[in-house]
Amino acid sequence: MEISIAERIRKLRLQNGWTQTELAERSDLERKSIIRYENGQNIPGGKALASLAKVFSVTTDYLLGLSDEPQPIPASESALSAVELEAIQVLRRARSDEHRARLVNALNALIPDEVV
């Protein structure tokens, strides 16, 4: 199922715990524009799209539905296994550095010290 730009904007806003007003302030857009984007009444233009991508830390391709990866996978990661890439995506979805640190600590606790 393809996710629309409206659904992606709403999903990202809710994942960040922001109101439409907060998103408007962070992205330097009008609240009524955010409402229209989320309702599918309007599609953000170039400047608005770039601003939303920056605020959400995702690519414009992700917002537009051209990619399912919120952030591009650097070439250095191209040699990683599917499981390693999934672990990276989980870390990237964590809401804060504190959550990421907890995930890393949990992973480290699962691996015996002698394994390197």
N, C-alpha and C positions, 0 to 999 in steps of 0.2 A: 504494500500500500504506500503510495506516494504521500509525503507530508507537505502541505502547502506552506508557503512563506508565513502566512498568518498564524498557522499552528506552531511553527518553529519559533516565531517571535514570542507568542504567548507562553510556550513551554519554557523557553530560556528565561523569560521574565519571572515566571513562577519558581523556577529552579533557584534563581538568585534571591527569592523572597522579596521582590520589589513590587510596589504598586505601579499602576500605569503612570501616575504622577511622578514617582521616583525615577522610572525609566525615562520619562520625558526630560526631567532635569539632568540626568546623567548623560543623555545623548544630545542634549541641547535641541530637542524637538518639542513641538507642541503636544500637549496631552491628547487633544482631539485627533492629531495625526496618529498617535499610538493606538488609540481606540479604533480608528479606521483601518489601520494595518492589521490589527488583531481580528477585526470582523471581516476582513477580506474585501472591504469596500475600496481600498486603495492599495497600491504597491509602492513601497518606498523608492524614490528616485536615487540617483547615484550618490549624492552627498548624504542623504538620510541612511541609505543602505550601508555606506562606509562607516558612518557614525554608530549605527547599531552593531555592526560587526566588531568594531573596536571596543564598545562597551561590554559586549558579551564575550569577547576574546575568541571569536570564531571567524571563519572565512566568509566572504560574501558568497562564495559558491555554496557553502553549507546553508546559509539563509535562503538562497534562491532555490535550493533543492537539487543543485547540480552535483552535490557530493553528500555522502552520508557521514563523512568525517568532519567533525566540528573544527578540527585543526589539521593542517597538512602534516603528513608523516615525513619527517626529514629523510633525505637520502641515506643518512647514516643508520636509520632504522629499517631500511628496506631489506636487510639481511636477517632480521629478527623472525622468529617463529610466530605462528598465529597466537599461541598462548602468551608469548612475550608482548606482542602488540596489544592483546586484550588487557594485560596488566597495566600497560602504559595508558590505555584509554580509561581504565578504572581510576587511575591516579589523576588523570586530567579532569575527570568528572567530579572529583572531590571538591567540596565547596570552599575549603580553606587550606592553608598550609598546615594547620593543626590536624585536620582530617587526613591529609596526605601523610603526615608524620605517623599518625596512628596506624595507617595502612602499612607503611613500610616497617614499623615495629612489629606488627602482627606477622608479616611475611618473614621477617628475620627470626622471630620466635619459632617458626615452623621448620627452619633449616638448622641442622646440627652444626656446631662450630667447626668441625673438621672438614665440612664440605665447602669448597671454595669455587 
